[in-house]
């Protein structure tokens, strides 16, 4: 089983806003695609068309051993459809929570037996420590970049 090192354990943006949910979705998806992340929607719960809960997982392969993972939990509460400037939009409370982590040995190459698993932990701790520190910094930058992009979109549409 792969090993996970959390880089960001949860940053959240929450706004009451008039926004276009489809545009928010496009802004976030565009960021992930432009930054070479594979974007997957893992969960979509629609509770009476007013409350949504969506979980996205974005993965970026760094090398054969390591990948970046950013999880996004998007929620809406009391969302209503409104018309503004001859365009349909949504009004309500929206929140986006971001978590990110490094996933090491995601192909389980070192999981064949207890000795290789032990050797992997030694290899990670001593031989690759500086490399993982650098990766953690890059992933942190990516997570804050998509967080800030989302926050900027929602702040433009605050009411």
Secondary structure, DSSP 8 states (H G I E B T S, - for coil): --EEEEEEEEEEEEEEEEE-HHHHHHHHHHHHHHTT-EEEEEEEEEETTTEEEEEEEEEEE-SSSEEEEEEEEEEEEEEEEEEETTEEEEEEEEEEEEEEEEEESTT-TT-SSHHHHHHHHHIIIIISHHHHHHHHHHHHHHHHHHHHHHHHHHHHTB-
